[in-house]
Amino acid sequence: MTVPSVLLQADTIPEDSGGPYVIAAYLVFLVIAVVYLSIMAQRLRKVSKQADEIEARLDARDAAQAAAPAAAAPAQPPVADVERSDARDEVVS
């Protein structure tokens, strides 16, 4: 199978077509992609920082609970025997 010589001599982008517009479109796309990626990187850094702060707070809380004696823990209040009415059984007229 041979390739016609016309196809071998053809330019990829003819000069009289919108060559500069194609280049401009690619540049605009590139700028939008870079801006989007930078915004996502900033958000990722912010979320990562917040997660680290939460982890530090939880570690500090766990350390404080482990250091406190078990006897100092607040006692559970006694459960009162309260008769509860079920609202589903009542008919509202």
RADA-V385963 format. One record per backbone hydrogen bond with DSSP energy under -1.0 kcal/mol. CO is the residue of the C=O (numbers start at 1). NH is the residue of the N-H. E is the energy in kcal/mol with one decimal. If there is no record, write none. Layout:
co = [CO & CO]
nh = [NH & NH]
e = [E & E]
//
This chain:
co = [4 & 5 & 14 & 17 & 18 & 19 & 20 & 21 & 22 & 23 & 24 & 25 & 26 & 27 & 28 & 29 & 30 & 31 & 32 & 33 & 34 & 35 & 36 & 37 & 38 & 39 & 40 & 41 & 42 & 43 & 44 & 45 & 46 & 47 & 48 & 49 & 50 & 51 & 52 & 53 & 54 & 55 & 56 & 57 & 58 & 59 & 60 & 61 & 62 & 63 & 64 & 70 & 80 & 86]
nh = [8 & 9 & 17 & 19 & 22 & 23 & 24 & 25 & 26 & 27 & 28 & 29 & 30 & 31 & 32 & 33 & 34 & 35 & 36 & 37 & 38 & 39 & 40 & 41 & 42 & 43 & 44 & 45 & 46 & 47 & 48 & 49 & 50 & 51 & 52 & 53 & 54 & 55 & 56 & 57 & 58 & 59 & 60 & 61 & 62 & 63 & 64 & 65 & 66 & 67 & 68 & 73 & 82 & 89]
e = [-1.2 & -1.4 & -1.1 & -1.3 & -2.2 & -2.1 & -2.3 & -2.4 & -2.2 & -2.3 & -2.5 & -2.4 & -2.5 & -2.4 & -2.5 & -2.5 & -2.3 & -2.5 & -2.5 & -2.5 & -2.1 & -2.1 & -2.4 & -2.1 & -2.0 & -2.2 & -2.3 & -2.3 & -2.2 & -2.6 & -2.5 & -2.3 & -2.2 & -2.4 & -2.2 & -2.1 & -2.3 & -2.4 & -2.2 & -2.2 & -2.5 & -2.4 & -2.3 & -2.5 & -2.6 & -2.3 & -2.2 & -2.3 & -2.1 & -1.8 & -1.5 & -1.2 & -1.1 & -1.2]
//
